[in-house]
Amino acid sequence: AAGSFSLTALGPKMNKRDFEPGFYAEHLSKDLSIVLDEAIKNGMSLPGTSLAHQLYRALLANGGARNGTQGLLKVFEALNNVEISAKKDKS
């Protein structure tokens, strides 16, 4: 069966609108910059990585540098002019 660690670990946090970091968005953005710089040096194109970097840069530009990586939800909300309501635990 297919599974996703990120979705399993961060999905519930996104549902609660909990953007506290496990890994800071600003650190992931820095890491993606390094990957893209190295790709350029090696004549490679990484369009998916470039898109992810741009989305995280948008999060940083809007005050989300110290959010966890799940803060990317805020970028998608802004792009679509919506805000998803927090969901309560089913417990």
Jmol script that loads the backbone (N, CA, C; Angstrom):
load data "model"
ATOM      1  N   ALA A   1       0.838  -1.185   0.000  1.00  0.00           N
ATOM      2  CA  ALA A   1       0.000   0.000   0.000  1.00  0.00           C
ATOM      3  C   ALA A   1       0.876   1.240   0.000  1.00  0.00           C
ATOM      4  N   ALA A   2       0.431   2.243  -0.704  1.00  0.00           N
ATOM      5  CA  ALA A   2       1.178   3.501  -0.768  1.00  0.00           C
ATOM      6  C   ALA A   2       0.995   4.265   0.535  1.00  0.00           C
ATOM      7  N   GLY A   3       2.010   4.954   0.931  1.00  0.00           N
ATOM      8  CA  GLY A   3       1.934   5.757   2.140  1.00  0.00           C
ATOM      9  C   GLY A   3       2.865   6.946   2.020  1.00  0.00           C
ATOM     10  N   SER A   4       2.651   7.914   2.848  1.00  0.00           N
ATOM     11  CA  SER A   4       3.482   9.103   2.848  1.00  0.00           C
ATOM     12  C   SER A   4       3.786   9.493   4.288  1.00  0.00           C
ATOM     13  N   PHE A   5       5.063   9.430   4.639  1.00  0.00           N
ATOM     14  CA  PHE A   5       5.456   9.841   5.985  1.00  0.00           C
ATOM     15  C   PHE A   5       5.039  11.291   6.251  1.00  0.00           C
ATOM     16  N   SER A   6       5.308  12.160   5.270  1.00  0.00           N
ATOM     17  CA  SER A   6       4.990  13.582   5.469  1.00  0.00           C
ATOM     18  C   SER A   6       3.507  13.791   5.700  1.00  0.00           C
ATOM     19  N   LEU A   7       2.687  13.132   4.898  1.00  0.00           N
ATOM     20  CA  LEU A   7       1.243  13.300   5.062  1.00  0.00           C
ATOM     21  C   LEU A   7       0.773  12.713   6.393  1.00  0.00           C
ATOM     22  N   THR A   8       1.321  11.568   6.764  1.00  0.00           N
ATOM     23  CA  THR A   8       0.949  10.945   8.031  1.00  0.00           C
ATOM     24  C   THR A   8       1.376  11.809   9.220  1.00  0.00           C
ATOM     25  N   ALA A   9       2.591  12.352   9.144  1.00  0.00           N
ATOM     26  CA  ALA A   9       3.126  13.132  10.263  1.00  0.00           C
ATOM     27  C   ALA A   9       2.588  14.562  10.299  1.00  0.00           C
ATOM     28  N   LEU A  10       2.447  15.179   9.126  1.00  0.00           N
ATOM     29  CA  LEU A  10       2.100  16.601   9.087  1.00  0.00           C
ATOM     30  C   LEU A  10       0.644  16.878   8.762  1.00  0.00           C
ATOM     31  N   GLY A  11      -0.041  15.914   8.182  1.00  0.00           N
ATOM     32  CA  GLY A  11      -1.461  16.094   7.872  1.00  0.00           C
ATOM     33  C   GLY A  11      -2.279  16.487   9.090  1.00  0.00           C
ATOM     34  N   PRO A  12      -2.151  15.759  10.207  1.00  0.00           N
ATOM     35  CA  PRO A  12      -2.908  16.142  11.402  1.00  0.00           C
ATOM     36  C   PRO A  12      -2.553  17.548  11.905  1.00  0.00           C
ATOM     37  N   LYS A  13      -1.276  17.945  11.774  1.00  0.00           N
ATOM     38  CA  LYS A  13      -0.887  19.292  12.198  1.00  0.00           C
ATOM     39  C   LYS A  13      -1.539  20.333  11.296  1.00  0.00           C
ATOM     40  N   MET A  14      -1.577  20.052   9.986  1.00  0.00           N
ATOM     41  CA  MET A  14      -2.229  20.989   9.064  1.00  0.00           C
ATOM     42  C   MET A  14      -3.722  21.075   9.366  1.00  0.00           C
ATOM     43  N   ASN A  15      -4.334  19.929   9.665  1.00  0.00           N
ATOM     44  CA  ASN A  15      -5.763  19.927  10.006  1.00  0.00           C
ATOM     45  C   ASN A  15      -6.058  20.807  11.212  1.00  0.00           C
ATOM     46  N   LYS A  16      -5.112  20.886  12.143  1.00  0.00           N
ATOM     47  CA  LYS A  16      -5.281  21.707  13.348  1.00  0.00           C
ATOM     48  C   LYS A  16      -4.741  23.127  13.158  1.00  0.00           C
ATOM     49  N   ARG A  17      -4.185  23.404  11.974  1.00  0.00           N
ATOM     50  CA  ARG A  17      -3.528  24.683  11.696  1.00  0.00           C
ATOM     51  C   ARG A  17      -2.377  24.917  12.686  1.00  0.00           C
ATOM     52  N   ASP A  18      -1.671  23.846  12.954  1.00  0.00           N
ATOM     53  CA  ASP A  18      -0.504  23.878  13.839  1.00  0.00           C
ATOM     54  C   ASP A  18       0.728  23.979  12.946  1.00  0.00           C
ATOM     55  N   PHE A  19       1.311  25.165  12.905  1.00  0.00           N
ATOM     56  CA  PHE A  19       2.452  25.398  12.038  1.00  0.00           C
ATOM     57  C   PHE A  19       3.777  25.425  12.806  1.00  0.00           C
ATOM     58  N   GLU A  20       3.749  24.940  14.049  1.00  0.00           N
ATOM     59  CA  GLU A  20       4.991  24.855  14.823  1.00  0.00           C
ATOM     60  C   GLU A  20       5.966  23.923  14.098  1.00  0.00           C
ATOM     61  N   PRO A  21       7.230  24.305  14.079  1.00  0.00           N
ATOM     62  CA  PRO A  21       8.186  23.568  13.258  1.00  0.00           C
ATOM     63  C   PRO A  21       8.659  22.252  13.862  1.00  0.00           C
ATOM     64  N   GLY A  22       8.799  21.289  12.982  1.00  0.00           N
ATOM     65  CA  GLY A  22       9.657  20.145  13.221  1.00  0.00           C
ATOM     66  C   GLY A  22      10.953  20.444  12.477  1.00  0.00           C
ATOM     67  N   PHE A  23      10.791  21.087  11.321  1.00  0.00           N
ATOM     68  CA  PHE A  23      11.905  21.557  10.494  1.00  0.00           C
ATOM     69  C   PHE A  23      11.467  22.899   9.926  1.00  0.00           C
ATOM     70  N   TYR A  24      12.258  23.917  10.135  1.00  0.00           N
ATOM     71  CA  TYR A  24      11.889  25.267   9.722  1.00  0.00           C
ATOM     72  C   TYR A  24      11.801  25.403   8.200  1.00  0.00           C
ATOM     73  N   ALA A  25      10.794  26.119   7.745  1.00  0.00           N
ATOM     74  CA  ALA A  25      10.633  26.392   6.317  1.00  0.00           C
ATOM     75  C   ALA A  25      11.855  27.133   5.775  1.00  0.00           C
ATOM     76  N   GLU A  26      12.432  28.038   6.559  1.00  0.00           N
ATOM     77  CA  GLU A  26      13.599  28.787   6.085  1.00  0.00           C
ATOM     78  C   GLU A  26      14.803  27.874   5.864  1.00  0.00           C
ATOM     79  N   HIS A  27      14.919  26.819   6.642  1.00  0.00           N
ATOM     80  CA  HIS A  27      16.036  25.885   6.456  1.00  0.00           C
ATOM     81  C   HIS A  27      15.821  25.033   5.205  1.00  0.00           C
ATOM     82  N   LEU A  28      14.585  24.622   4.968  1.00  0.00           N
ATOM     83  CA  LEU A  28      14.311  23.851   3.757  1.00  0.00           C
ATOM     84  C   LEU A  28      14.549  24.715   2.521  1.00  0.00           C
ATOM     85  N   SER A  29      14.147  25.974   2.580  1.00  0.00           N
ATOM     86  CA  SER A  29      14.380  26.877   1.458  1.00  0.00           C
ATOM     87  C   SER A  29      15.870  27.013   1.174  1.00  0.00           C
ATOM     88  N   LYS A  30      16.669  27.138   2.227  1.00  0.00           N
ATOM     89  CA  LYS A  30      18.127  27.221   2.069  1.00  0.00           C
ATOM     90  C   LYS A  30      18.659  25.946   1.431  1.00  0.00           C
ATOM     91  N   ASP A  31      18.193  24.795   1.893  1.00  0.00           N
ATOM     92  CA  ASP A  31      18.648  23.515   1.340  1.00  0.00           C
ATOM     93  C   ASP A  31      18.267  23.386  -0.134  1.00  0.00           C
ATOM     94  N   LEU A  32      17.062  23.818  -0.475  1.00  0.00           N
ATOM     95  CA  LEU A  32      16.643  23.761  -1.876  1.00  0.00           C
ATOM     96  C   LEU A  32      17.492  24.691  -2.730  1.00  0.00           C
ATOM     97  N   SER A  33      17.898  25.834  -2.173  1.00  0.00           N
ATOM     98  CA  SER A  33      18.802  26.741  -2.896  1.00  0.00           C
ATOM     99  C   SER A  33      20.124  26.061  -3.215  1.00  0.00           C
ATOM    100  N   ILE A  34      20.646  25.336  -2.246  1.00  0.00           N
ATOM    101  CA  ILE A  34      21.915  24.624  -2.447  1.00  0.00           C
ATOM    102  C   ILE A  34      21.763  23.579  -3.546  1.00  0.00           C
ATOM    103  N   VAL A  35      20.677  22.821  -3.493  1.00  0.00           N
ATOM    104  CA  VAL A  35      20.424  21.800  -4.515  1.00  0.00           C
ATOM    105  C   VAL A  35      20.357  22.444  -5.898  1.00  0.00           C
ATOM    106  N   LEU A  36      19.618  23.543  -6.014  1.00  0.00           N
ATOM    107  CA  LEU A  36      19.473  24.199  -7.313  1.00  0.00           C
ATOM    108  C   LEU A  36      20.788  24.798  -7.804  1.00  0.00           C
ATOM    109  N   ASP A  37      21.581  25.364  -6.905  1.00  0.00           N
ATOM    110  CA  ASP A  37      22.897  25.894  -7.292  1.00  0.00           C
ATOM    111  C   ASP A  37      23.793  24.783  -7.832  1.00  0.00           C
ATOM    112  N   GLU A  38      23.778  23.639  -7.163  1.00  0.00           N
ATOM    113  CA  GLU A  38      24.593  22.510  -7.616  1.00  0.00           C
ATOM    114  C   GLU A  38      24.082  21.950  -8.941  1.00  0.00           C
ATOM    115  N   ALA A  39      22.775  21.930  -9.113  1.00  0.00           N
ATOM    116  CA  ALA A  39      22.205  21.455 -10.375  1.00  0.00           C
ATOM    117  C   ALA A  39      22.665  22.346 -11.531  1.00  0.00           C
ATOM    118  N   ILE A  40      22.647  23.659 -11.324  1.00  0.00           N
ATOM    119  CA  ILE A  40      23.104  24.581 -12.363  1.00  0.00           C
ATOM    120  C   ILE A  40      24.569  24.327 -12.698  1.00  0.00           C
ATOM    121  N   LYS A  41      25.404  24.145 -11.676  1.00  0.00           N
ATOM    122  CA  LYS A  41      26.831  23.883 -11.899  1.00  0.00           C
ATOM    123  C   LYS A  41      27.051  22.619 -12.718  1.00  0.00           C
ATOM    124  N   ASN A  42      26.102  21.686 -12.604  1.00  0.00           N
ATOM    125  CA  ASN A  42      26.241  20.402 -13.295  1.00  0.00           C
ATOM    126  C   ASN A  42      25.377  20.309 -14.547  1.00  0.00           C
ATOM    127  N   GLY A  43      24.840  21.452 -14.982  1.00  0.00           N
ATOM    128  CA  GLY A  43      24.068  21.487 -16.215  1.00  0.00           C
ATOM    129  C   GLY A  43      22.750  20.740 -16.148  1.00  0.00           C
ATOM    130  N   MET A  44      22.181  20.678 -14.953  1.00  0.00           N
ATOM    131  CA  MET A  44      20.939  19.931 -14.770  1.00  0.00           C
ATOM    132  C   MET A  44      19.758  20.872 -14.591  1.00  0.00           C
ATOM    133  N   SER A  45      18.599  20.393 -14.995  1.00  0.00           N
ATOM    134  CA  SER A  45      17.345  21.101 -14.787  1.00  0.00           C
ATOM    135  C   SER A  45      16.510  20.306 -13.789  1.00  0.00           C
ATOM    136  N   LEU A  46      16.065  20.956 -12.734  1.00  0.00           N
ATOM    137  CA  LEU A  46      15.235  20.308 -11.712  1.00  0.00           C
ATOM    138  C   LEU A  46      13.955  21.131 -11.532  1.00  0.00           C
ATOM    139  N   PRO A  47      13.022  21.029 -12.472  1.00  0.00           N
ATOM    140  CA  PRO A  47      11.838  21.882 -12.411  1.00  0.00           C
ATOM    141  C   PRO A  47      10.970  21.666 -11.180  1.00  0.00           C
ATOM    142  N   GLY A  48      10.842  20.444 -10.711  1.00  0.00           N
ATOM    143  CA  GLY A  48      10.037  20.198  -9.507  1.00  0.00           C
ATOM    144  C   GLY A  48      10.668  20.835  -8.278  1.00  0.00           C
ATOM    145  N   THR A  49      11.977  20.724  -8.184  1.00  0.00           N
ATOM    146  CA  THR A  49      12.705  21.334  -7.069  1.00  0.00           C
ATOM    147  C   THR A  49      12.601  22.853  -7.144  1.00  0.00           C
ATOM    148  N   SER A  50      12.692  23.387  -8.345  1.00  0.00           N
ATOM    149  CA  SER A  50      12.571  24.829  -8.532  1.00  0.00           C
ATOM    150  C   SER A  50      11.187  25.332  -8.110  1.00  0.00           C
ATOM    151  N   LEU A  51      10.156  24.594  -8.473  1.00  0.00           N
ATOM    152  CA  LEU A  51       8.794  24.976  -8.070  1.00  0.00           C
ATOM    153  C   LEU A  51       8.653  24.934  -6.552  1.00  0.00           C
ATOM    154  N   ALA A  52       9.136  23.859  -5.935  1.00  0.00           N
ATOM    155  CA  ALA A  52       9.066  23.758  -4.473  1.00  0.00           C
ATOM    156  C   ALA A  52       9.795  24.930  -3.824  1.00  0.00           C
ATOM    157  N   HIS A  53      10.957  25.283  -4.359  1.00  0.00           N
ATOM    158  CA  HIS A  53      11.725  26.403  -3.809  1.00  0.00           C
ATOM    159  C   HIS A  53      10.938  27.705  -3.913  1.00  0.00           C
ATOM    160  N   GLN A  54      10.304  27.955  -5.040  1.00  0.00           N
ATOM    161  CA  GLN A  54       9.520  29.168  -5.209  1.00  0.00           C
ATOM    162  C   GLN A  54       8.345  29.220  -4.227  1.00  0.00           C
ATOM    163  N   LEU A  55       7.702  28.090  -4.004  1.00  0.00           N
ATOM    164  CA  LEU A  55       6.582  28.051  -3.060  1.00  0.00           C
ATOM    165  C   LEU A  55       7.060  28.330  -1.639  1.00  0.00           C
ATOM    166  N   TYR A  56       8.198  27.758  -1.262  1.00  0.00           N
ATOM    167  CA  TYR A  56       8.736  28.043   0.080  1.00  0.00           C
ATOM    168  C   TYR A  56       9.208  29.485   0.183  1.00  0.00           C
ATOM    169  N   ARG A  57       9.762  30.047  -0.900  1.00  0.00           N
ATOM    170  CA  ARG A  57      10.155  31.458  -0.875  1.00  0.00           C
ATOM    171  C   ARG A  57       8.925  32.342  -0.661  1.00  0.00           C
ATOM    172  N   ALA A  58       7.802  31.954  -1.248  1.00  0.00           N
ATOM    173  CA  ALA A  58       6.559  32.709  -1.035  1.00  0.00           C
ATOM    174  C   ALA A  58       6.140  32.644   0.430  1.00  0.00           C
ATOM    175  N   LEU A  59       6.291  31.478   1.053  1.00  0.00           N
ATOM    176  CA  LEU A  59       5.973  31.348   2.479  1.00  0.00           C
ATOM    177  C   LEU A  59       6.870  32.265   3.306  1.00  0.00           C
ATOM    178  N   LEU A  60       8.164  32.255   3.008  1.00  0.00           N
ATOM    179  CA  LEU A  60       9.103  33.108   3.741  1.00  0.00           C
ATOM    180  C   LEU A  60       8.766  34.587   3.546  1.00  0.00           C
ATOM    181  N   ALA A  61       8.424  34.969   2.330  1.00  0.00           N
ATOM    182  CA  ALA A  61       8.118  36.363   2.027  1.00  0.00           C
ATOM    183  C   ALA A  61       6.873  36.850   2.759  1.00  0.00           C
ATOM    184  N   ASN A  62       6.048  35.911   3.176  1.00  0.00           N
ATOM    185  CA  ASN A  62       4.811  36.270   3.870  1.00  0.00           C
ATOM    186  C   ASN A  62       4.874  35.954   5.364  1.00  0.00           C
ATOM    187  N   GLY A  63       6.081  35.932   5.904  1.00  0.00           N
ATOM    188  CA  GLY A  63       6.246  35.814   7.346  1.00  0.00           C
ATOM    189  C   GLY A  63       6.308  34.394   7.891  1.00  0.00           C
ATOM    190  N   GLY A  64       6.454  33.400   7.030  1.00  0.00           N
ATOM    191  CA  GLY A  64       6.423  32.017   7.495  1.00  0.00           C
ATOM    192  C   GLY A  64       7.772  31.345   7.648  1.00  0.00           C
ATOM    193  N   ALA A  65       8.840  32.115   7.746  1.00  0.00           N
ATOM    194  CA  ALA A  65      10.182  31.531   7.816  1.00  0.00           C
ATOM    195  C   ALA A  65      10.333  30.551   8.980  1.00  0.00           C
ATOM    196  N   ARG A  66       9.725  30.861  10.108  1.00  0.00           N
ATOM    197  CA  ARG A  66       9.876  30.015  11.295  1.00  0.00           C
ATOM    198  C   ARG A  66       8.727  29.022  11.449  1.00  0.00           C
ATOM    199  N   ASN A  67       7.889  28.893  10.426  1.00  0.00           N
ATOM    200  CA  ASN A  67       6.870  27.838  10.405  1.00  0.00           C
ATOM    201  C   ASN A  67       7.559  26.522  10.101  1.00  0.00           C
ATOM    202  N   GLY A  68       6.880  25.445  10.437  1.00  0.00           N
ATOM    203  CA  GLY A  68       7.314  24.147   9.962  1.00  0.00           C
ATOM    204  C   GLY A  68       7.030  24.048   8.470  1.00  0.00           C
ATOM    205  N   THR A  69       7.550  23.001   7.853  1.00  0.00           N
ATOM    206  CA  THR A  69       7.355  22.847   6.418  1.00  0.00           C
ATOM    207  C   THR A  69       5.880  22.724   6.043  1.00  0.00           C
ATOM    208  N   GLN A  70       5.037  22.307   6.987  1.00  0.00           N
ATOM    209  CA  GLN A  70       3.602  22.220   6.727  1.00  0.00           C
ATOM    210  C   GLN A  70       2.969  23.601   6.552  1.00  0.00           C
ATOM    211  N   GLY A  71       3.719  24.654   6.862  1.00  0.00           N
ATOM    212  CA  GLY A  71       3.237  26.010   6.644  1.00  0.00           C
ATOM    213  C   GLY A  71       2.982  26.313   5.178  1.00  0.00           C
ATOM    214  N   LEU A  72       3.484  25.446   4.301  1.00  0.00           N
ATOM    215  CA  LEU A  72       3.230  25.611   2.874  1.00  0.00           C
ATOM    216  C   LEU A  72       1.737  25.645   2.577  1.00  0.00           C
ATOM    217  N   LEU A  73       0.935  25.059   3.459  1.00  0.00           N
ATOM    218  CA  LEU A  73      -0.524  25.126   3.322  1.00  0.00           C
ATOM    219  C   LEU A  73      -0.977  26.578   3.158  1.00  0.00           C
ATOM    220  N   LYS A  74      -0.338  27.496   3.889  1.00  0.00           N
ATOM    221  CA  LYS A  74      -0.713  28.908   3.825  1.00  0.00           C
ATOM    222  C   LYS A  74      -0.514  29.490   2.428  1.00  0.00           C
ATOM    223  N   VAL A  75       0.516  29.028   1.720  1.00  0.00           N
ATOM    224  CA  VAL A  75       0.778  29.516   0.363  1.00  0.00           C
ATOM    225  C   VAL A  75      -0.343  29.063  -0.565  1.00  0.00           C
ATOM    226  N   PHE A  76      -0.728  27.810  -0.457  1.00  0.00           N
ATOM    227  CA  PHE A  76      -1.800  27.305  -1.318  1.00  0.00           C
ATOM    228  C   PHE A  76      -3.131  27.980  -0.992  1.00  0.00           C
ATOM    229  N   GLU A  77      -3.341  28.271   0.268  1.00  0.00           N
ATOM    230  CA  GLU A  77      -4.547  29.013   0.638  1.00  0.00           C
ATOM    231  C   GLU A  77      -4.537  30.401   0.001  1.00  0.00           C
ATOM    232  N   ALA A  78      -3.410  31.086   0.083  1.00  0.00           N
ATOM    233  CA  ALA A  78      -3.304  32.432  -0.491  1.00  0.00           C
ATOM    234  C   ALA A  78      -3.487  32.398  -2.005  1.00  0.00           C
ATOM    235  N   LEU A  79      -2.919  31.404  -2.663  1.00  0.00           N
ATOM    236  CA  LEU A  79      -3.060  31.288  -4.118  1.00  0.00           C
ATOM    237  C   LEU A  79      -4.510  31.090  -4.536  1.00  0.00           C
ATOM    238  N   ASN A  80      -5.289  30.487  -3.658  1.00  0.00           N
ATOM    239  CA  ASN A  80      -6.682  30.169  -3.980  1.00  0.00           C
ATOM    240  C   ASN A  80      -7.693  31.033  -3.241  1.00  0.00           C
ATOM    241  N   ASN A  81      -7.189  32.026  -2.488  1.00  0.00           N
ATOM    242  CA  ASN A  81      -8.044  32.949  -1.743  1.00  0.00           C
ATOM    243  C   ASN A  81      -9.032  32.203  -0.831  1.00  0.00           C
ATOM    244  N   VAL A  82      -8.507  31.229  -0.093  1.00  0.00           N
ATOM    245  CA  VAL A  82      -9.309  30.477   0.876  1.00  0.00           C
ATOM    246  C   VAL A  82      -8.492  30.292   2.146  1.00  0.00           C
ATOM    247  N   GLU A  83      -9.176  29.986   3.222  1.00  0.00           N
ATOM    248  CA  GLU A  83      -8.499  29.545   4.442  1.00  0.00           C
ATOM    249  C   GLU A  83      -9.262  28.336   4.957  1.00  0.00           C
ATOM    250  N   ILE A  84      -8.535  27.252   5.109  1.00  0.00           N
ATOM    251  CA  ILE A  84      -9.152  26.017   5.577  1.00  0.00           C
ATOM    252  C   ILE A  84      -9.296  26.090   7.081  1.00  0.00           C
ATOM    253  N   SER A  85     -10.483  25.818   7.559  1.00  0.00           N
ATOM    254  CA  SER A  85     -10.761  25.864   9.004  1.00  0.00           C
ATOM    255  C   SER A  85     -10.056  24.725   9.709  1.00  0.00           C
ATOM    256  N   ALA A  86      -9.667  24.988  10.951  1.00  0.00           N
ATOM    257  CA  ALA A  86      -9.066  23.938  11.777  1.00  0.00           C
ATOM    258  C   ALA A  86     -10.086  22.857  12.043  1.00  0.00           C
ATOM    259  N   LYS A  87      -9.613  21.640  12.004  1.00  0.00           N
ATOM    260  CA  LYS A  87     -10.472  20.478  12.283  1.00  0.00           C
ATOM    261  C   LYS A  87     -10.168  19.987  13.689  1.00  0.00           C
ATOM    262  N   LYS A  88     -11.182  19.567  14.402  1.00  0.00           N
ATOM    263  CA  LYS A  88     -10.981  19.022  15.738  1.00  0.00           C
ATOM    264  C   LYS A  88     -10.592  17.554  15.648  1.00  0.00           C
ATOM    265  N   ASP A  89      -9.859  17.099  16.668  1.00  0.00           N
ATOM    266  CA  ASP A  89      -9.510  15.678  16.752  1.00  0.00           C
ATOM    267  C   ASP A  89     -10.771  14.841  16.851  1.00  0.00           C
ATOM    268  N   LYS A  90     -10.696  13.639  16.304  1.00  0.00           N
ATOM    269  CA  LYS A  90     -11.846  12.724  16.375  1.00  0.00           C
ATOM    270  C   LYS A  90     -11.839  11.900  17.657  1.00  0.00           C
ATOM    271  N   SER A  91     -10.943  12.219  18.569  1.00  0.00           N
ATOM    272  CA  SER A  91     -10.837  11.433  19.815  1.00  0.00           C
ATOM    273  C   SER A  91     -11.851  11.864  20.849  1.00  0.00           C
TER     274      SER A  91
END
end "model"
wireframe off; spacefill off
backbone 0.3
color backbone group
